[in-house]
């Protein structure tokens, strides 16, 4: 293998690792999207129950 090939392989592995790191960091970022909502709370906090019953015929 030439040094050019080794450098190319290293750059590809580095780019793939960096991409996975960004994906992992974005997924575990505090306060992102629906993960900020407390599990098991219904209706979601900040919204009040409006007594809407979709099949009640009202």
CHARMM-style PDB file with segment names, atoms N, HN, CA, C and O in Angstrom:
ATOM      1  N   UNK     1       0.844  -1.190   0.000  1.00  0.00      PROA
ATOM      2  CA  UNK     1       0.000   0.000   0.000  1.00  0.00      PROA
ATOM      3  C   UNK     1       0.882   1.244   0.000  1.00  0.00      PROA
ATOM      4  O   UNK     1       1.917   1.304   0.663  1.00  0.00      PROA
ATOM      5  N   UNK     2       0.452   2.186  -0.734  1.00  0.00      PROA
ATOM      6  HN  UNK     2      -0.388   2.137  -1.273  1.00  0.00      PROA
ATOM      7  CA  UNK     2       1.184   3.443  -0.771  1.00  0.00      PROA
ATOM      8  C   UNK     2       0.718   4.331   0.377  1.00  0.00      PROA
ATOM      9  O   UNK     2      -0.338   4.091   0.962  1.00  0.00      PROA
ATOM     10  N   UNK     3       1.474   5.317   0.687  1.00  0.00      PROA
ATOM     11  HN  UNK     3       2.332   5.512   0.212  1.00  0.00      PROA
ATOM     12  CA  UNK     3       1.123   6.227   1.784  1.00  0.00      PROA
ATOM     13  C   UNK     3      -0.155   7.001   1.449  1.00  0.00      PROA
ATOM     14  O   UNK     3      -0.898   7.407   2.342  1.00  0.00      PROA
ATOM     15  N   UNK     4      -0.394   7.196   0.173  1.00  0.00      PROA
ATOM     16  HN  UNK     4       0.210   6.866  -0.552  1.00  0.00      PROA
ATOM     17  CA  UNK     4      -1.613   7.873  -0.253  1.00  0.00      PROA
ATOM     18  C   UNK     4      -2.850   7.042   0.101  1.00  0.00      PROA
ATOM     19  O   UNK     4      -3.861   7.588   0.542  1.00  0.00      PROA
ATOM     20  N   UNK     5      -2.769   5.732  -0.092  1.00  0.00      PROA
ATOM     21  HN  UNK     5      -1.948   5.289  -0.450  1.00  0.00      PROA
ATOM     22  CA  UNK     5      -3.876   4.834   0.240  1.00  0.00      PROA
ATOM     23  C   UNK     5      -4.135   4.804   1.745  1.00  0.00      PROA
ATOM     24  O   UNK     5      -5.283   4.827   2.190  1.00  0.00      PROA
ATOM     25  N   UNK     6      -3.067   4.754   2.509  1.00  0.00      PROA
ATOM     26  HN  UNK     6      -2.135   4.736   2.148  1.00  0.00      PROA
ATOM     27  CA  UNK     6      -3.200   4.733   3.968  1.00  0.00      PROA
ATOM     28  C   UNK     6      -3.838   6.023   4.466  1.00  0.00      PROA
ATOM     29  O   UNK     6      -4.689   5.991   5.354  1.00  0.00      PROA
ATOM     30  N   UNK     7      -3.443   7.131   3.914  1.00  0.00      PROA
ATOM     31  HN  UNK     7      -2.751   7.157   3.193  1.00  0.00      PROA
ATOM     32  CA  UNK     7      -4.013   8.420   4.297  1.00  0.00      PROA
ATOM     33  C   UNK     7      -5.494   8.490   3.938  1.00  0.00      PROA
ATOM     34  O   UNK     7      -6.297   9.008   4.713  1.00  0.00      PROA
ATOM     35  N   UNK     8      -5.853   7.976   2.776  1.00  0.00      PROA
ATOM     36  HN  UNK     8      -5.200   7.555   2.147  1.00  0.00      PROA
ATOM     37  CA  UNK     8      -7.250   7.968   2.349  1.00  0.00      PROA
ATOM     38  C   UNK     8      -8.102   7.106   3.285  1.00  0.00      PROA
ATOM     39  O   UNK     8      -9.200   7.513   3.666  1.00  0.00      PROA
ATOM     40  N   UNK     9      -7.615   5.934   3.654  1.00  0.00      PROA
ATOM     41  HN  UNK     9      -6.723   5.604   3.344  1.00  0.00      PROA
ATOM     42  CA  UNK     9      -8.341   5.058   4.577  1.00  0.00      PROA
ATOM     43  C   UNK     9      -8.500   5.743   5.934  1.00  0.00      PROA
ATOM     44  O   UNK     9      -9.572   5.684   6.537  1.00  0.00      PROA
ATOM     45  N   UNK    10      -7.448   6.386   6.410  1.00  0.00      PROA
ATOM     46  HN  UNK    10      -6.577   6.434   5.920  1.00  0.00      PROA
ATOM     47  CA  UNK    10      -7.512   7.091   7.683  1.00  0.00      PROA
ATOM     48  C   UNK    10      -8.554   8.206   7.655  1.00  0.00      PROA
ATOM     49  O   UNK    10      -9.302   8.370   8.618  1.00  0.00      PROA
ATOM     50  N   UNK    11      -8.615   8.965   6.582  1.00  0.00      PROA
ATOM     51  HN  UNK    11      -8.007   8.832   5.799  1.00  0.00      PROA
ATOM     52  CA  UNK    11      -9.580  10.054   6.453  1.00  0.00      PROA
ATOM     53  C   UNK    11     -11.004   9.500   6.423  1.00  0.00      PROA
ATOM     54  O   UNK    11     -11.901  10.089   7.027  1.00  0.00      PROA
ATOM     55  N   UNK    12     -11.226   8.398   5.742  1.00  0.00      PROA
ATOM     56  HN  UNK    12     -10.497   7.920   5.251  1.00  0.00      PROA
ATOM     57  CA  UNK    12     -12.559   7.790   5.668  1.00  0.00      PROA
ATOM     58  C   UNK    12     -12.992   7.300   7.040  1.00  0.00      PROA
ATOM     59  O   UNK    12     -14.132   7.529   7.444  1.00  0.00      PROA
ATOM     60  N   UNK    13     -12.099   6.627   7.767  1.00  0.00      PROA
ATOM     61  HN  UNK    13     -11.173   6.441   7.439  1.00  0.00      PROA
ATOM     62  CA  UNK    13     -12.430   6.138   9.108  1.00  0.00      PROA
ATOM     63  C   UNK    13     -12.690   7.303  10.049  1.00  0.00      PROA
ATOM     64  O   UNK    13     -13.617   7.247  10.857  1.00  0.00      PROA
ATOM     65  N   UNK    14     -11.892   8.352   9.959  1.00  0.00      PROA
ATOM     66  HN  UNK    14     -11.139   8.398   9.303  1.00  0.00      PROA
ATOM     67  CA  UNK    14     -12.086   9.528  10.801  1.00  0.00      PROA
ATOM     68  C   UNK    14     -13.426  10.193  10.512  1.00  0.00      PROA
ATOM     69  O   UNK    14     -14.134  10.586  11.439  1.00  0.00      PROA
ATOM     70  N   UNK    15     -13.780  10.322   9.245  1.00  0.00      PROA
ATOM     71  HN  UNK    15     -13.205  10.003   8.491  1.00  0.00      PROA
ATOM     72  CA  UNK    15     -15.054  10.954   8.874  1.00  0.00      PROA
ATOM     73  C   UNK    15     -16.238  10.129   9.372  1.00  0.00      PROA
ATOM     74  O   UNK    15     -17.223  10.689   9.852  1.00  0.00      PROA
ATOM     75  N   UNK    16     -16.150   8.813   9.264  1.00  0.00      PROA
ATOM     76  HN  UNK    16     -15.350   8.357   8.875  1.00  0.00      PROA
ATOM     77  CA  UNK    16     -17.235   7.951   9.735  1.00  0.00      PROA
ATOM     78  C   UNK    16     -17.367   8.046  11.254  1.00  0.00      PROA
ATOM     79  O   UNK    16     -18.483   8.110  11.769  1.00  0.00      PROA
ATOM     80  N   UNK    17     -16.267   8.057  11.967  1.00  0.00      PROA
ATOM     81  HN  UNK    17     -15.360   8.005  11.548  1.00  0.00      PROA
ATOM     82  CA  UNK    17     -16.294   8.184  13.421  1.00  0.00      PROA
ATOM     83  C   UNK    17     -16.850   9.518  13.862  1.00  0.00      PROA
ATOM     84  O   UNK    17     -17.626   9.585  14.816  1.00  0.00      PROA
ATOM     85  N   UNK    18     -16.468  10.570  13.185  1.00  0.00      PROA
ATOM     86  HN  UNK    18     -15.838  10.516  12.411  1.00  0.00      PROA
ATOM     87  CA  UNK    18     -16.978  11.906  13.527  1.00  0.00      PROA
ATOM     88  C   UNK    18     -18.474  12.002  13.270  1.00  0.00      PROA
ATOM     89  O   UNK    18     -19.200  12.624  14.045  1.00  0.00      PROA
ATOM     90  N   UNK    19     -18.936  11.392  12.193  1.00  0.00      PROA
ATOM     91  HN  UNK    19     -18.347  10.886  11.563  1.00  0.00      PROA
ATOM     92  CA  UNK    19     -20.363  11.400  11.883  1.00  0.00      PROA
ATOM     93  C   UNK    19     -21.148  10.658  12.962  1.00  0.00      PROA
ATOM     94  O   UNK    19     -22.198  11.128  13.398  1.00  0.00      PROA
ATOM     95  N   UNK    20     -20.651   9.514  13.389  1.00  0.00      PROA
ATOM     96  HN  UNK    20     -19.798   9.132  13.035  1.00  0.00      PROA
ATOM     97  CA  UNK    20     -21.322   8.765  14.457  1.00  0.00      PROA
ATOM     98  C   UNK    20     -21.318   9.542  15.766  1.00  0.00      PROA
ATOM     99  O   UNK    20     -22.303   9.519  16.504  1.00  0.00      PROA
ATOM    100  N   UNK    21     -20.213  10.232  16.062  1.00  0.00      PROA
ATOM    101  HN  UNK    21     -19.413  10.251  15.463  1.00  0.00      PROA
ATOM    102  CA  UNK    21     -20.134  11.036  17.275  1.00  0.00      PROA
ATOM    103  C   UNK    21     -21.179  12.151  17.263  1.00  0.00      PROA
ATOM    104  O   UNK    21     -21.848  12.382  18.271  1.00  0.00      PROA
ATOM    105  N   UNK    22     -21.325  12.847  16.125  1.00  0.00      PROA
ATOM    106  HN  UNK    22     -20.782  12.659  15.307  1.00  0.00      PROA
ATOM    107  CA  UNK    22     -22.322  13.926  16.019  1.00  0.00      PROA
ATOM    108  C   UNK    22     -23.727  13.381  16.195  1.00  0.00      PROA
ATOM    109  O   UNK    22     -24.556  14.004  16.859  1.00  0.00      PROA
ATOM    110  N   UNK    23     -24.007  12.218  15.603  1.00  0.00      PROA
ATOM    111  HN  UNK    23     -23.334  11.712  15.064  1.00  0.00      PROA
ATOM    112  CA  UNK    23     -25.318  11.600  15.717  1.00  0.00      PROA
ATOM    113  C   UNK    23     -25.606  11.248  17.179  1.00  0.00      PROA
ATOM    114  O   UNK    23     -26.708  11.496  17.667  1.00  0.00      PROA
ATOM    115  N   UNK    24     -24.631  10.678  17.875  1.00  0.00      PROA
ATOM    116  HN  UNK    24     -23.735  10.477  17.479  1.00  0.00      PROA
ATOM    117  CA  UNK    24     -24.786  10.306  19.272  1.00  0.00      PROA
ATOM    118  C   UNK    24     -24.956  11.543  20.148  1.00  0.00      PROA
ATOM    119  O   UNK    24     -25.790  11.543  21.054  1.00  0.00      PROA
ATOM    120  N   UNK    25     -24.190  12.586  19.897  1.00  0.00      PROA
ATOM    121  HN  UNK    25     -23.513  12.586  19.161  1.00  0.00      PROA
ATOM    122  CA  UNK    25     -24.263  13.803  20.697  1.00  0.00      PROA
ATOM    123  C   UNK    25     -25.600  14.503  20.500  1.00  0.00      PROA
ATOM    124  O   UNK    25     -26.164  15.022  21.463  1.00  0.00      PROA
ATOM    125  N   UNK    26     -26.118  14.531  19.286  1.00  0.00      PROA
ATOM    126  HN  UNK    26     -25.660  14.109  18.503  1.00  0.00      PROA
ATOM    127  CA  UNK    26     -27.400  15.168  19.001  1.00  0.00      PROA
ATOM    128  C   UNK    26     -28.543  14.391  19.666  1.00  0.00      PROA
ATOM    129  O   UNK    26     -29.504  14.986  20.154  1.00  0.00      PROA
ATOM    130  N   UNK    27     -28.430  13.073  19.681  1.00  0.00      PROA
ATOM    131  HN  UNK    27     -27.649  12.589  19.285  1.00  0.00      PROA
ATOM    132  CA  UNK    27     -29.467  12.237  20.265  1.00  0.00      PROA
ATOM    133  C   UNK    27     -29.531  12.418  21.779  1.00  0.00      PROA
ATOM    134  O   UNK    27     -30.623  12.395  22.348  1.00  0.00      PROA
ATOM    135  N   UNK    28     -28.406  12.596  22.436  1.00  0.00      PROA
ATOM    136  HN  UNK    28     -27.520  12.614  21.974  1.00  0.00      PROA
ATOM    137  CA  UNK    28     -28.346  12.694  23.888  1.00  0.00      PROA
ATOM    138  C   UNK    28     -28.281  14.125  24.397  1.00  0.00      PROA
ATOM    139  O   UNK    28     -27.944  14.357  25.558  1.00  0.00      PROA
ATOM    140  N   UNK    29     -28.599  15.077  23.548  1.00  0.00      PROA
ATOM    141  HN  UNK    29     -28.874  14.889  22.604  1.00  0.00      PROA
ATOM    142  CA  UNK    29     -28.583  16.470  23.961  1.00  0.00      PROA
ATOM    143  C   UNK    29     -29.763  16.751  24.891  1.00  0.00      PROA
ATOM    144  O   UNK    29     -30.898  16.415  24.551  1.00  0.00      PROA
ATOM    145  N   UNK    30     -29.524  17.358  26.057  1.00  0.00      PROA
ATOM    146  HN  UNK    30     -28.602  17.631  26.334  1.00  0.00      PROA
ATOM    147  CA  UNK    30     -30.633  17.612  26.990  1.00  0.00      PROA
ATOM    148  C   UNK    30     -31.604  18.647  26.437  1.00  0.00      PROA
ATOM    149  O   UNK    30     -31.198  19.642  25.837  1.00  0.00      PROA
ATOM    150  N   UNK    31     -32.893  18.393  26.649  1.00  0.00      PROA
ATOM    151  HN  UNK    31     -33.223  17.584  27.135  1.00  0.00      PROA
ATOM    152  CA  UNK    31     -33.924  19.335  26.237  1.00  0.00      PROA
ATOM    153  C   UNK    31     -34.251  19.301  24.768  1.00  0.00      PROA
ATOM    154  O   UNK    31     -34.826  20.258  24.250  1.00  0.00      PROA
ATOM    155  N   UNK    32     -33.910  18.245  24.084  1.00  0.00      PROA
ATOM    156  HN  UNK    32     -33.443  17.468  24.505  1.00  0.00      PROA
ATOM    157  CA  UNK    32     -34.167  18.177  22.645  1.00  0.00      PROA
ATOM    158  C   UNK    32     -35.459  17.435  22.370  1.00  0.00      PROA
ATOM    159  O   UNK    32     -35.583  16.258  22.706  1.00  0.00      PROA
ATOM    160  N   UNK    33     -36.404  18.098  21.772  1.00  0.00      PROA
ATOM    161  HN  UNK    33     -36.303  19.055  21.499  1.00  0.00      PROA
ATOM    162  CA  UNK    33     -37.619  17.461  21.279  1.00  0.00      PROA
ATOM    163  C   UNK    33     -38.474  16.825  22.342  1.00  0.00      PROA
ATOM    164  O   UNK    33     -38.692  17.404  23.406  1.00  0.00      PROA
ATOM    165  N   UNK    34     -38.962  15.631  22.059  1.00  0.00      PROA
ATOM    166  HN  UNK    34     -38.786  15.160  21.195  1.00  0.00      PROA
ATOM    167  CA  UNK    34     -39.906  14.968  22.942  1.00  0.00      PROA
ATOM    168  C   UNK    34     -39.243  14.386  24.184  1.00  0.00      PROA
ATOM    169  O   UNK    34     -39.935  14.008  25.129  1.00  0.00      PROA
ATOM    170  N   UNK    35     -37.917  14.307  24.200  1.00  0.00      PROA
ATOM    171  HN  UNK    35     -37.354  14.614  23.433  1.00  0.00      PROA
ATOM    172  CA  UNK    35     -37.256  13.757  25.380  1.00  0.00      PROA
ATOM    173  C   UNK    35     -37.342  14.719  26.559  1.00  0.00      PROA
ATOM    174  O   UNK    35     -37.111  14.309  27.697  1.00  0.00      PROA
ATOM    175  N   UNK    36     -37.672  15.996  26.315  1.00  0.00      PROA
ATOM    176  HN  UNK    36     -37.859  16.329  25.391  1.00  0.00      PROA
ATOM    177  CA  UNK    36     -37.798  16.969  27.387  1.00  0.00      PROA
ATOM    178  C   UNK    36     -39.094  16.755  28.167  1.00  0.00      PROA
ATOM    179  O   UNK    36     -39.210  17.188  29.314  1.00  0.00      PROA
ATOM    180  N   UNK    37     -40.062  16.089  27.549  1.00  0.00      PROA
ATOM    181  HN  UNK    37     -39.968  15.737  26.618  1.00  0.00      PROA
ATOM    182  CA  UNK    37     -41.335  15.831  28.196  1.00  0.00      PROA
ATOM    183  C   UNK    37     -41.160  14.725  29.234  1.00  0.00      PROA
ATOM    184  O   UNK    37     -40.399  13.783  29.016  1.00  0.00      PROA
ATOM    185  N   UNK    38     -41.848  14.836  30.338  1.00  0.00      PROA
ATOM    186  HN  UNK    38     -42.466  15.602  30.515  1.00  0.00      PROA
ATOM    187  CA  UNK    38     -41.748  13.830  31.371  1.00  0.00      PROA
ATOM    188  C   UNK    38     -42.517  12.591  30.935  1.00  0.00      PROA
ATOM    189  O   UNK    38     -43.658  12.697  30.485  1.00  0.00      PROA
ATOM    190  N   UNK    39     -41.899  11.412  31.066  1.00  0.00      PROA
ATOM    191  HN  UNK    39     -40.972  11.326  31.432  1.00  0.00      PROA
ATOM    192  CA  UNK    39     -42.602  10.204  30.645  1.00  0.00      PROA
ATOM    193  C   UNK    39     -43.778   9.913  31.572  1.00  0.00      PROA
ATOM    194  O   UNK    39     -43.695  10.104  32.785  1.00  0.00      PROA
ATOM    195  N   UNK    40     -44.854   9.456  30.988  1.00  0.00      PROA
ATOM    196  HN  UNK    40     -44.921   9.301  30.003  1.00  0.00      PROA
ATOM    197  CA  UNK    40     -46.026   9.096  31.769  1.00  0.00      PROA
ATOM    198  C   UNK    40     -46.955  10.245  32.069  1.00  0.00      PROA
ATOM    199  O   UNK    40     -48.003  10.033  32.679  1.00  0.00      PROA
ATOM    200  N   UNK    41     -46.616  11.454  31.664  1.00  0.00      PROA
ATOM    201  HN  UNK    41     -45.765  11.626  31.168  1.00  0.00      PROA
ATOM    202  CA  UNK    41     -47.502  12.578  31.928  1.00  0.00      PROA
ATOM    203  C   UNK    41     -48.418  12.776  30.729  1.00  0.00      PROA
ATOM    204  O   UNK    41     -47.955  13.021  29.615  1.00  0.00      PROA
ATOM    205  N   UNK    42     -49.711  12.668  30.964  1.00  0.00      PROA
ATOM    206  HN  UNK    42     -50.087  12.469  31.869  1.00  0.00      PROA
ATOM    207  CA  UNK    42     -50.670  12.882  29.893  1.00  0.00      PROA
ATOM    208  C   UNK    42     -51.790  13.714  30.430  1.00  0.00      PROA
ATOM    209  O   UNK    42     -52.305  13.328  31.480  1.00  0.00      PROA
ATOM    210  N   UNK    43     -52.220  14.749  29.889  1.00  0.00      PROA
ATOM    211  HN  UNK    43     -51.802  15.063  29.037  1.00  0.00      PROA
ATOM    212  CA  UNK    43     -51.710  15.360  28.669  1.00  0.00      PROA
ATOM    213  C   UNK    43     -50.332  15.958  28.900  1.00  0.00      PROA
ATOM    214  O   UNK    43     -49.953  16.188  30.049  1.00  0.00      PROA
ATOM    215  N   UNK    44     -49.574  16.216  27.841  1.00  0.00      PROA
ATOM    216  HN  UNK    44     -49.882  16.030  26.908  1.00  0.00      PROA
ATOM    217  CA  UNK    44     -48.239  16.770  28.000  1.00  0.00      PROA
ATOM    218  C   UNK    44     -48.288  18.055  28.832  1.00  0.00      PROA
ATOM    219  O   UNK    44     -49.228  18.845  28.741  1.00  0.00      PROA
ATOM    220  N   UNK    45     -47.254  18.231  29.634  1.00  0.00      PROA
ATOM    221  HN  UNK    45     -46.491  17.589  29.707  1.00  0.00      PROA
ATOM    222  CA  UNK    45     -47.212  19.398  30.504  1.00  0.00      PROA
ATOM    223  C   UNK    45     -47.306  20.675  29.680  1.00  0.00      PROA
ATOM    224  O   UNK    45     -46.709  20.766  28.607  1.00  0.00      PROA
ATOM    225  N   UNK    46     -48.045  21.655  30.169  1.00  0.00      PROA
ATOM    226  HN  UNK    46     -48.529  21.581  31.041  1.00  0.00      PROA
ATOM    227  CA  UNK    46     -48.244  22.895  29.438  1.00  0.00      PROA
ATOM    228  C   UNK    46     -49.558  22.919  28.684  1.00  0.00      PROA
ATOM    229  O   UNK    46     -49.984  23.974  28.213  1.00  0.00      PROA
ATOM    230  N   UNK    47     -50.201  21.778  28.563  1.00  0.00      PROA
ATOM    231  HN  UNK    47     -49.855  20.921  28.946  1.00  0.00      PROA
ATOM    232  CA  UNK    47     -51.503  21.713  27.889  1.00  0.00      PROA
ATOM    233  C   UNK    47     -52.525  21.219  28.898  1.00  0.00      PROA
ATOM    234  O   UNK    47     -52.253  20.303  29.674  1.00  0.00      PROA
ATOM    235  N   UNK    48     -53.693  21.825  28.882  1.00  0.00      PROA
ATOM    236  HN  UNK    48     -53.914  22.569  28.252  1.00  0.00      PROA
ATOM    237  CA  UNK    48     -54.707  21.380  29.825  1.00  0.00      PROA
ATOM    238  C   UNK    48     -55.728  20.504  29.125  1.00  0.00      PROA
ATOM    239  O   UNK    48     -55.918  20.598  27.913  1.00  0.00      PROA
ATOM    240  N   UNK    49     -56.377  19.658  29.895  1.00  0.00      PROA
ATOM    241  HN  UNK    49     -56.222  19.582  30.880  1.00  0.00      PROA
ATOM    242  CA  UNK    49     -57.384  18.753  29.356  1.00  0.00      PROA
ATOM    243  C   UNK    49     -58.625  19.562  29.000  1.00  0.00      PROA
ATOM    244  O   UNK    49     -59.142  20.293  29.845  1.00  0.00      PROA
ATOM    245  N   UNK    50     -59.108  19.450  27.781  1.00  0.00      PROA
ATOM    246  HN  UNK    50     -58.688  18.857  27.095  1.00  0.00      PROA
ATOM    247  CA  UNK    50     -60.261  20.235  27.341  1.00  0.00      PROA
ATOM    248  C   UNK    50     -61.538  19.397  27.259  1.00  0.00      PROA
ATOM    249  O   UNK    50     -62.526  19.847  26.678  1.00  0.00      PROA
ATOM    250  N   UNK    51     -61.537  18.190  27.827  1.00  0.00      PROA
ATOM    251  HN  UNK    51     -60.734  17.825  28.299  1.00  0.00      PROA
ATOM    252  CA  UNK    51     -62.696  17.303  27.847  1.00  0.00      PROA
ATOM    253  C   UNK    51     -63.189  16.944  26.455  1.00  0.00      PROA
ATOM    254  O   UNK    51     -64.385  16.715  26.274  1.00  0.00      PROA
ATOM    255  N   UNK    52     -62.320  16.891  25.487  1.00  0.00      PROA
ATOM    256  HN  UNK    52     -61.349  17.078  25.634  1.00  0.00      PROA
ATOM    257  CA  UNK    52     -62.691  16.526  24.129  1.00  0.00      PROA
ATOM    258  C   UNK    52     -62.807  15.010  24.033  1.00  0.00      PROA
ATOM    259  O   UNK    52     -61.863  14.291  24.359  1.00  0.00      PROA
ATOM    260  N   UNK    53     -63.936  14.536  23.596  1.00  0.00      PROA
ATOM    261  HN  UNK    53     -64.703  15.121  23.331  1.00  0.00      PROA
ATOM    262  CA  UNK    53     -64.154  13.117  23.379  1.00  0.00      PROA
ATOM    263  C   UNK    53     -64.532  12.928  21.927  1.00  0.00      PROA
ATOM    264  O   UNK    53     -65.642  13.287  21.533  1.00  0.00      PROA
ATOM    265  N   UNK    54     -63.638  12.374  21.116  1.00  0.00      PROA
ATOM    266  HN  UNK    54     -62.736  12.083  21.436  1.00  0.00      PROA
ATOM    267  CA  UNK    54     -63.860  12.331  19.678  1.00  0.00      PROA
ATOM    268  C   UNK    54     -65.055  11.486  19.229  1.00  0.00      PROA
ATOM    269  O   UNK    54     -65.612  11.758  18.165  1.00  0.00      PROA
ATOM    270  N   UNK    55     -65.466  10.480  19.992  1.00  0.00      PROA
ATOM    271  HN  UNK    55     -65.013  10.259  20.855  1.00  0.00      PROA
ATOM    272  CA  UNK    55     -66.557   9.614  19.548  1.00  0.00      PROA
ATOM    273  C   UNK    55     -67.819   9.787  20.401  1.00  0.00      PROA
ATOM    274  O   UNK    55     -68.652   8.883  20.470  1.00  0.00      PROA
ATOM    275  N   UNK    56     -67.958  10.950  21.050  1.00  0.00      PROA
ATOM    276  HN  UNK    56     -67.281  11.685  20.994  1.00  0.00      PROA
ATOM    277  CA  UNK    56     -69.085  11.149  21.942  1.00  0.00      PROA
ATOM    278  C   UNK    56     -70.340  11.644  21.203  1.00  0.00      PROA
ATOM    279  O   UNK    56     -71.429  11.609  21.777  1.00  0.00      PROA
ATOM    280  N   UNK    57     -70.222  12.095  19.968  1.00  0.00      PROA
ATOM    281  HN  UNK    57     -69.337  12.123  19.502  1.00  0.00      PROA
ATOM    282  CA  UNK    57     -71.348  12.570  19.200  1.00  0.00      PROA
ATOM    283  C   UNK    57     -71.723  14.009  19.511  1.00  0.00      PROA
ATOM    284  O   UNK    57     -72.827  14.445  19.184  1.00  0.00      PROA
ATOM    285  N   UNK    58     -70.833  14.739  20.129  1.00  0.00      PROA
ATOM    286  HN  UNK    58     -69.937  14.385  20.395  1.00  0.00      PROA
ATOM    287  CA  UNK    58     -71.115  16.155  20.462  1.00  0.00      PROA
ATOM    288  C   UNK    58     -71.010  17.013  19.232  1.00  0.00      PROA
ATOM    289  OT1 UNK    58     -71.210  18.225  19.306  1.00  0.00      PROA
TER     290      UNK     58
END
